[in-house]
Amino acid sequence: MFSATFAYVAPVPFGVALGGHTERTWGHLVTPSYFTTLGVRPSLGRLFDSQDEHPGQAPNVVISHRFW
């Protein structure tokens, strides 16, 4: 038995626009349960929840200290 599951697709290229400059970076597409299943807590802000799943809506992102 599993207490929780998650899924991800990696690596995925993303274009990130900062100050008029677009930079390519790599990331993961993950299910909303990804972080809670791994026991990860945000140091700032929040992670995904079931209310974030709306087809056609702009996706939410989580960035790491490495990116910032």
C-alpha positions as MATLAB code, in Angstrom:
seq = 'MFSATFAYVAPVPFGVALGGHTERTWGHLVTPSYFTTLGVRPSLGRLFDSQDEHPGQAPNVVISHRFW';
ca = [
       0.000    0.000    0.000;
       1.034    3.538   -0.739;
       0.076    6.492    1.409;
       0.602    8.945   -1.477;
       1.755    9.069   -5.090;
       3.038   11.656   -7.539;
       4.202   11.914  -11.123;
       6.613   14.132  -13.026;
       7.975   14.730  -16.511;
      11.552   15.928  -16.760;
      13.510   17.624  -18.142;
      11.251   20.173  -19.796;
      12.542   23.420  -21.362;
      10.949   26.672  -20.209;
      11.331   30.254  -21.402;
      11.519   32.705  -18.505;
      11.184   36.434  -19.208;
      12.933   38.788  -16.774;
      13.253   42.493  -17.481;
      12.638   42.176  -21.214;
      15.177   39.354  -21.574;
      14.003   35.766  -22.113;
      16.190   32.979  -20.817;
      15.840   29.243  -21.385;
      15.910   27.053  -18.309;
      14.995   23.452  -17.520;
      12.418   22.196  -15.068;
       9.872   19.513  -14.271;
       6.132   19.222  -14.850;
       4.706   17.699  -11.670;
       1.373   16.659  -10.198;
      -0.029   18.763   -7.319;
       0.864   15.995   -4.831;
       4.565   15.991   -5.805;
       5.915   18.143   -2.968;
       3.641   16.898   -0.177;
       4.409   13.273   -1.046;
       8.143   14.028   -0.733;
       7.587   15.972    2.509;
       8.890   19.226    1.019;
       7.819   22.515    2.595;
       8.259   25.944    0.982;
      10.590   28.450    2.617;
       8.441   31.251    1.174;
       4.977   31.277   -0.395;
       3.032   28.074   -0.915;
       3.104   24.880   -2.939;
       0.399   23.420   -5.178;
      -2.961   22.195   -3.966;
      -6.024   20.635   -5.596;
      -7.520   24.098   -6.212;
      -4.697   24.834   -8.664;
      -6.004   22.275  -11.185;
      -8.070   24.200  -13.735;
      -7.730   23.276  -17.436;
      -6.945   26.284  -19.600;
      -5.720   28.375  -16.660;
      -2.139   29.663  -16.564;
       0.041   27.154  -14.700;
       1.494   27.839  -11.272;
       5.221   27.529  -10.726;
       7.562   26.762   -7.867;
      11.104   28.060   -8.168;
      14.170   26.860   -6.309;
      16.908   28.800   -4.558;
      19.176   27.755   -7.436;
      17.011   29.582   -9.966;
      16.470   32.663   -7.864;
];
